[in-house]
Structure formats: C-alpha cells, structure tokens
Amino acid sequence: MTALHFTNARLIDPEAGTDVPGSLTADRGRILGRDQAPPKGARVIDCGGACLAPGLVDWGVKIGEPGERHRESFRSAGLAAAAGGVTTIIARPDTSPAIDTPETLEFVTRRAAEASPVRIRHMAALTKGREGREMTEIGFLLDAGAVAFTDGFHVSPDTKALSRALTYARALGALVIGHPQEPGLSAGAAATSGKFASFRGLPSVSPMAERIGLERDLALVEMTGARYHADQITTARSLPALRRAKEAGLDVTAGTSIHHLTLNEFDLGDYRTFFKLVPPLRSEDDRQAIIAALAEGLIDVVASFHTPADEESKRLPYEEAAAGAVGLQTLLPAAMRLYHGGHLSLPQLFRAMALNPANRLGLPQGRLAEGAPADLVLFDPDAPFLMDRFTLLSKSKNTPFDGARLEGKVLGTWVGGREVFRDAPGAAPDTATGPSTDATRTED
C-alpha cells in the first residue's frame, strides 16, 4: 500500500482538542505522525487548507440485511457512509430476523466485509427476538464479534428479565445499550406532547416518558453494576438523572441524535413525515438544553441513527407513516450547523462523533495519534450546498434535510489508508496517482 502524506491541512484532533495547521503521514494503514518529511514514493495530497480529521464512528445505524435489503444493503450503506466521512458503522440488530445468535452475527459480519467499503461492526440483540423476555447467548455473541448489546427501540416492560440480562452482561464485561423510554406512555406516539401536537391533533408522548425510562435503567445499572449507554437523550428533564449517575461513579455514558440537535417539533410543519422520528422531535428549549449538555460533556456521543424507509412507508398519513430518517451522508454537514452557530468547536464535535464512540466500544479508531488506523476524512466546513435527497447514495431517500441549505462538504475519505471516496469535481489535488474507489457507482 502506498504511503500517504497529507500536506497543507487543518488538523482536527479530538483527543488533544486542537485545530491547527500541519501535515500528516500514513503508511501501511496506520498513522505514522505529523509534520514530518514524506516517505520516499509517498502519495502527496495537498489538502488546500481543508480540514483533516478522524473518520466518523456512527453508532446506531440500521441496515436492511437480512430481511429489508430493498431499504438498505451493506453496499449502499457503505457507499453512503464513505461519501459522508463515516469510516466505521456500528450497526443495529433490529433486522429480520434479529441478530440474536452467533450464526446470524457471523453471517452479517461476513456479508459486510464483502460488500462495504467502510468498516462495519455489529451490535447484537440483548434478548431473543428483541422481545425483552429471554436473554441471548451474550458470551457466544461476544466471541463472534458483537461490540455491544441492545434491543434497539423495543423497550422491555419486564424489569426482572432486564435485570437478569444486565447482571449477566456485567459478569462478562459486555456493554448494554438502552433506549430510555417508558413503553406504555410512548406507545403509539407520533409527536411530543404540547400545544403544537394538540393543535395538529397528533397522538403524543410527554418528555417525562424518557426520564422515567432512564431512571429505571439507571436504577438497574446501580443494582447490577453493568456497563450502560443510553442511546438517545433528547429532553432537558432527563439530564439531572444522567448527571447524578455519572457523579455517583456509575459506568454510564449517553448519546443523542444529530436530528434532535438541529431540528425541533415545529419542523413537522404540515405533517411532513420525513421528520417523524423515534423519539419524536422535541421543543426548542429541549434542543438547546441537549446542545449545552453536549458542549459540557454530559452527553458523550452524537450519531445519525440512520433508519432507511422506502417511499411507500413514508407516503402515508403522519400517524401511520414509518418513523426514522437516513443520516449517514448528512451527519457531518448537519453537525456543521452547530459549529457555524458557535455552539461547539470542531474538536468537540469530532470527540462526540469519532473519539468517544470508539473509546466506549473499545475500538482503535477516532484519533490522529501515531499508530492509530488511517481512517480519515478530508472536508471543507464552509462549503455551501443545497441538499437534494436524490443525490444520496442510500437506497432510501427519507432525509429531513431535503431542500435544506447546508455547509460542510466531504472531499475525501480513507479507511485504513485506502481511498474509498473522493469528491469530483473539487477533490483536493494530489501529486501522485493511485488506485481509488469510485463511491458514485451504483448498487450491484
């Protein structure tokens, strides 16, 4: 593999918290160091002052294999990820069938390695069939490569079964991902309760449902000592409980969705189903509180929660439409709204979108340190564009940012030192040629 030397770059280092000009060298799939002479025969890439950062680690991506390949395949998800600067996908187990056995996990791991240009790691179901009753074979699934365990958006009402699963996970050191929501209160909800939902006549759920679900999970974590990550904290009322758990020394982290950081309940407008998400979009006060918690470090991870849905499942009355939005290709430009708004710096954003998820999952990615994998994204944070959903490489096009004015274009993406995406035209020029993967080619 040809060595790479990135020069004239703006290096975004989430580990050091720095944003400085410099150069970076990589060889044999790993980072050699910074600000050194390029090795003999290296491919020199002039970044033209653009930002070079660790590739994003997107935690909580829905892929349709097996069972819903018409919505998203490993290949289409991988191409979309590469075009969005995502170098590692952490896939959810809510497939059909669920990823709840070592055999299913080994199958999807093999398929992902064959089809995707980016890295894909899988979470496994915490309970069989994601039904919340009987735990899966957590030890065998760990041996097969599961990075964490979750039932996704299916919240078990059986607290005793959940406590047993957490106890067993604790004994094996496994990370459990919870979806903080009280299932009875949130059942059938399409919006957050309040004046807007009442005016639109939409079935709604109180923000307290998230707090109740989180309080239950944290009590079980305190009882069992399990490692726990709350996938999406989206309301201000959940933050005091999260703060108390961290201050008490519980092994707890939390994430949120880029959509809940950049959109609010009024974006639903006249029943726009591309804005129907799980959990539903919140108030502007909640959005601002979550941004502040992220800036403070109380919330650790930002992810897209990429959930593809075909046209037939979205072109329905709001209550009946499928929930979820694609986000692999829009995660980075949407995050630039927070940067340009002065809420977070680029190192803070990449800490939440690359370093923290990698650290929590025990992965070596997400950093620019010597010896780290050369998983990199080159991007221009100021480049404006109009989002057209039909340009997305995902099979499904259900993005709430369709028609939105965004800033932040990915110029190139590398996985293990191998180029998997290059923007054209506008790609950063290089002084040597080498093999590349054209991420604009169509699905097989």
C-alpha positions in Angstrom: 0.0 0.0 0.0 1.4 3.4 -1.0 2.2 5.8 1.9 0.1 8.9 2.1 1.3 12.4 3.0 -1.4 15.0 3.6 0.1 18.5 3.5 -1.4 22.0 3.9 -4.1 20.5 6.1 -6.1 21.9 9.1 -5.7 19.0 11.5 -8.8 18.4 13.8 -7.6 16.3 16.8 -10.4 15.4 19.2 -8.0 13.7 21.6 -5.8 16.8 22.1 -8.7 19.2 21.5 -6.7 21.1 18.9 -7.5 22.6 15.5 -4.1 23.6 13.9 -2.4 23.7 10.5 0.0 20.9 9.7 0.7 17.7 7.8 0.1 14.1 8.5 1.7 10.9 7.2 0.2 7.4 7.0 1.7 4.1 5.8 0.5 0.5 5.8 -2.9 1.6 7.0 -1.7 3.4 10.1 -0.8 7.0 11.0 3.0 7.5 11.2 3.0 11.0 12.6 2.7 14.7 11.9 4.8 17.4 10.4 7.5 15.1 9.1 9.1 14.7 5.7 7.1 12.5 3.3 8.5 9.0 2.9 10.1 8.1 -0.4 7.5 7.3 -3.0 4.6 8.6 -0.9 1.5 9.9 -2.5 1.4 13.6 -1.5 -2.1 15.1 -1.1 -2.4 18.9 -0.9 -5.4 19.5 1.3 -5.6 23.1 0.2 -6.3 24.3 3.8 -9.3 21.9 4.2 -9.9 20.0 7.5 -8.4 16.6 8.0 -9.9 14.7 10.9 -10.5 11.1 12.1 -13.3 9.4 10.2 -16.7 9.4 11.9 -17.8 6.4 14.0 -21.6 6.3 13.5 -23.2 4.4 16.3 -26.7 3.0 15.8 -27.1 2.5 12.0 -30.0 0.5 10.7 -29.0 -1.7 7.7 -31.6 -3.8 5.9 -29.6 -7.0 5.7 -31.1 -9.5 6.4 -34.8 -9.0 5.6 -35.1 -5.5 4.3 -32.4 -5.2 1.6 -34.7 -3.1 -0.5 -34.4 -0.3 2.0 -30.6 -0.6 2.5 -27.9 -3.1 1.8 -24.4 -3.3 3.2 -23.0 -2.0 0.0 -25.4 1.0 -0.3 -24.9 1.9 3.3 -21.1 1.6 2.9 -21.1 3.9 -0.1 -23.3 6.5 1.7 -21.1 6.3 4.7 -17.9 6.9 2.7 -19.5 9.9 1.0 -20.4 11.3 4.4 -17.0 10.8 6.0 -18.2 7.8 8.1 -15.4 5.2 8.3 -16.9 2.9 10.9 -20.6 1.9 11.1 -21.9 0.4 14.3 -25.0 -1.4 13.0 -28.1 -2.2 15.0 -29.5 -5.7 15.4 -33.1 -4.8 14.5 -33.0 -6.8 11.3 -35.4 -9.6 10.2 -34.5 -11.9 11.7 -32.9 -10.1 14.6 -29.1 -10.5 15.2 -29.6 -12.7 18.2 -27.5 -15.8 17.5 -23.8 -16.3 16.8 -24.7 -17.8 13.4 -26.6 -14.7 12.3 -23.9 -12.4 13.6 -21.2 -14.3 11.7 -23.3 -14.1 8.5 -23.8 -10.4 8.6 -20.2 -9.8 9.6 -19.1 -11.8 6.5 -21.5 -10.0 4.2 -20.5 -6.6 5.5 -16.8 -7.3 4.9 -17.5 -8.5 1.4 -19.8 -5.6 0.3 -18.9 -2.4 2.2 -16.0 0.0 1.5 -16.1 1.1 5.2 -15.8 -0.8 8.4 -19.0 -2.3 9.8 -19.2 -3.6 13.4 -22.4 -5.1 14.8 -24.3 -4.9 18.0 -26.3 -8.0 19.0 -29.7 -8.2 20.5 -29.9 -8.3 24.3 -32.9 -10.6 24.3 -34.1 -13.3 21.9 -36.1 -11.8 19.1 -35.7 -8.4 20.8 -38.8 -9.4 22.7 -37.5 -8.5 26.2 -38.1 -11.8 27.8 -35.2 -14.2 27.5 -31.6 -13.1 27.2 -29.4 -14.0 24.3 -26.2 -16.0 24.5 -24.1 -13.0 25.4 -20.9 -14.8 25.8 -21.0 -16.6 22.5 -22.1 -13.4 20.7 -19.1 -11.6 22.3 -16.8 -14.3 20.9 -18.4 -13.9 17.5 -17.6 -10.2 17.5 -20.5 -8.3 19.0 -19.4 -4.9 20.2 -22.5 -4.2 22.4 -26.0 -5.5 23.2 -29.3 -3.8 22.6 -32.9 -4.4 21.8 -33.0 -1.1 20.0 -36.2 0.9 20.1 -38.0 -2.1 21.6 -38.1 -1.3 25.3 -38.8 -4.3 27.6 -41.6 -3.8 30.1 -40.2 -6.8 32.0 -37.9 -5.2 34.5 -36.9 -8.6 36.1 -35.8 -10.0 32.7 -33.8 -6.9 32.0 -32.1 -7.0 35.4 -31.1 -10.6 34.7 -29.6 -9.6 31.4 -27.7 -6.7 32.9 -26.3 -8.9 35.7 -25.1 -11.5 33.1 -23.7 -8.7 30.9 -21.8 -7.3 33.9 -20.2 -10.7 34.6 -18.8 -10.7 31.0 -17.9 -7.0 30.8 -20.4 -6.5 28.0 -21.8 -3.0 27.1 -25.6 -2.7 27.2 -27.3 -0.1 25.2 -30.7 1.2 26.4 -33.4 3.2 24.7 -34.7 5.5 27.5 -38.5 5.4 27.1 -41.4 4.2 29.2 -43.0 1.8 26.8 -46.6 2.2 28.0 -46.6 6.0 27.8 -44.8 6.2 24.4 -46.8 3.5 22.6 -48.4 4.9 19.5 -47.0 8.4 20.0 -46.1 10.4 16.9 -45.1 13.7 18.5 -44.0 15.3 21.7 -46.9 16.5 23.9 -47.6 20.2 24.0 -49.5 22.9 22.2 -48.1 22.0 18.8 -49.1 18.4 19.0 -52.6 19.3 20.3 -53.1 21.9 17.5 -52.1 19.3 14.9 -54.2 16.6 16.5 -51.3 14.1 16.8 -51.0 11.3 19.4 -48.2 12.5 21.6 -45.9 11.4 24.5 -44.7 13.5 27.4 -41.0 14.2 27.7 -41.4 12.6 31.2 -41.6 9.2 29.4 -37.9 9.5 28.6 -37.0 10.5 32.1 -39.0 7.6 33.6 -37.3 5.1 31.3 -33.9 6.5 32.0 -34.5 6.5 35.8 -35.5 2.8 35.6 -32.4 1.8 33.6 -30.1 3.8 35.8 -31.5 2.1 38.9 -30.9 -1.3 37.4 -27.4 -0.3 36.5 -26.8 0.8 40.1 -28.1 -2.6 41.3 -26.2 -4.7 38.8 -23.0 -2.7 38.2 -23.4 -3.2 34.4 -21.8 -1.0 31.7 -24.5 1.1 30.2 -25.0 3.6 27.4 -28.3 5.5 26.8 -28.7 5.7 23.1 -30.7 8.9 22.8 -31.1 11.6 25.4 -33.4 14.2 23.9 -35.1 16.1 26.7 -33.9 18.5 29.4 -35.8 16.5 32.0 -33.5 13.5 31.6 -30.3 15.5 32.2 -30.4 15.7 36.1 -30.7 11.9 36.3 -27.9 11.4 33.9 -25.7 13.8 35.9 -26.4 12.1 39.2 -25.5 8.7 37.7 -22.2 10.0 36.4 -21.4 11.8 39.7 -22.2 8.6 41.6 -19.5 6.8 39.6 -21.8 4.5 37.6 -20.3 3.2 34.3 -22.7 5.2 32.2 -22.5 7.2 29.0 -25.1 8.8 26.8 -25.7 9.8 23.2 -28.1 11.8 21.2 -29.2 12.1 17.6 -28.0 14.8 15.2 -31.6 15.4 14.2 -32.6 16.2 17.8 -29.6 18.6 18.0 -30.5 20.5 14.8 -34.4 20.2 14.4 -37.4 20.8 16.7 -41.0 19.9 16.8 -42.1 22.9 14.6 -40.2 21.3 11.7 -43.0 18.8 11.4 -44.9 21.6 9.7 -47.9 20.3 7.8 -47.4 16.7 8.8 -44.1 16.2 7.0 -43.4 12.5 7.5 -39.6 12.8 6.8 -39.5 14.5 10.2 -41.2 11.6 12.0 -38.5 10.1 14.3 -38.0 7.9 17.3 -38.2 9.6 19.8 -40.2 12.4 18.2 -38.7 15.8 17.7 -38.7 17.9 20.9 -39.2 21.5 21.9 -36.7 24.2 21.1 -35.9 24.5 24.8 -35.1 20.8 24.9 -32.9 21.1 21.8 -30.9 24.0 23.4 -30.5 22.0 26.6 -29.2 19.0 24.8 -26.7 21.2 22.9 -25.5 22.6 26.2 -25.1 19.1 27.7 -23.1 18.0 24.7 -20.8 21.1 25.0 -20.3 20.4 28.7 -19.5 16.7 28.1 -22.5 15.4 30.0 -23.7 13.8 26.7 -20.8 11.9 25.1 -21.9 10.7 21.6 -23.6 12.2 18.6 -24.9 9.7 15.9 -27.2 9.8 12.9 -29.4 6.9 13.9 -29.7 6.2 10.2 -33.1 4.5 9.6 -33.9 3.9 6.0 -37.6 3.8 4.9 -39.0 3.3 1.4 -41.4 5.8 -0.2 -44.4 3.5 0.4 -43.9 3.5 4.2 -43.4 7.3 4.3 -46.1 8.5 1.9 -48.8 7.8 4.4 -50.8 9.8 6.9 -48.5 11.1 9.6 -49.7 8.7 12.4 -49.3 5.7 10.1 -46.0 6.6 8.4 -42.8 4.8 9.4 -40.6 6.6 11.8 -36.9 7.4 11.1 -34.6 9.2 8.7 -31.4 8.4 6.8 -28.3 10.2 8.1 -25.0 8.6 7.1 -24.4 11.1 4.4 -25.8 14.1 6.3 -24.3 13.6 9.7 -21.3 15.8 9.1 -22.9 18.7 7.3 -25.8 18.8 9.8 -23.2 18.9 12.6 -21.6 21.9 10.9 -24.8 23.8 11.9 -23.6 23.5 15.5 -20.1 24.7 14.6 -21.2 27.6 12.5 -23.7 28.6 15.2 -20.9 28.9 17.7 -22.2 26.1 19.9 -19.3 23.6 19.6 -15.8 23.6 18.1 -14.7 21.1 15.5 -12.6 19.2 18.1 -15.6 19.0 20.4 -17.8 17.7 17.5 -15.3 15.1 16.4 -14.8 14.0 20.0 -18.5 13.2 20.1 -18.8 11.7 16.6 -15.5 9.8 16.4 -13.3 9.5 19.6 -15.9 9.0 22.3 -17.9 6.2 20.4 -14.7 4.5 19.5 -13.4 4.6 23.1 -16.7 3.4 24.6 -16.8 0.4 22.2 -13.1 -0.4 22.7 -12.1 0.4 19.1 -8.8 2.0 18.0 -10.4 4.5 15.6 -11.4 8.1 16.2 -8.0 9.7 16.7 -5.0 11.1 14.9 -2.4 9.6 17.2 0.7 7.8 15.9 -0.2 4.1 15.3 -3.9 4.7 15.0 -5.7 3.3 11.9 -5.5 5.7 9.0 -9.3 6.2 8.9 -9.6 9.8 7.8 -12.0 12.4 6.4 -11.0 15.5 4.5 -13.7 18.1 4.4 -14.4 21.8 3.8 -16.6 23.0 6.8 -17.6 26.2 4.9 -18.6 24.8 1.5 -22.3 25.5 1.0 -24.7 23.3 -0.9 -28.4 22.6 -1.4 -29.3 19.1 -0.2 -31.1 17.1 -2.8 -32.2 13.8 -1.4 -31.9 12.1 -4.8 -28.2 12.6 -4.7 -27.9 10.4 -1.6 -26.2 7.1 -2.1 -28.5 5.3 0.3 -31.2 3.2 -1.3 -33.8 5.1 0.8 -34.0 8.9 0.5 -36.0 9.8 3.6 -34.0 12.7 4.9 -35.5 15.6 6.8 -32.8 17.9 5.2 -34.2 17.6 1.7 -34.0 21.0 0.2 -32.1 22.5 3.1 -29.1 24.8 2.7 -26.2 23.1 4.4 -22.5 23.7 4.8 -19.7 21.2 5.0 -18.6 19.0 2.1 -16.6 15.8 2.3 -13.7 15.9 -0.1 -12.2 12.5 0.5 -12.5 9.5 2.8 -9.8 6.9 3.7 -10.2 3.6 5.5 -7.0 2.0 6.7 -5.1 4.3 4.3 -7.3 3.2 1.3 -9.3 5.9 -0.5 -12.9 5.0 -0.5 -14.4 8.3 -1.6 -13.3 11.4 -3.5 -15.5 14.3 -4.3 -15.4 15.3 -8.0 -15.0 18.0 -9.1 -13.5 19.8 -6.1 -11.4 17.0 -4.8 -8.1 18.1 -3.2 -5.4 17.7 -5.8 -2.5 15.2 -5.3 0.9 14.9 -6.9 0.8 11.2 -7.5 -1.8 8.8 -8.8 -3.0 5.7 -7.2 -6.0 3.3 -7.0 -9.2 4.7 -5.7 -12.8 3.5 -5.2 -15.4 5.5 -7.1 -18.1 5.9 -4.5 -20.6 7.2 -7.0 -21.1 3.8 -8.8 -24.4 2.3 -8.5 -25.6 -0.6 -6.4 -24.9 -4.1 -7.7 
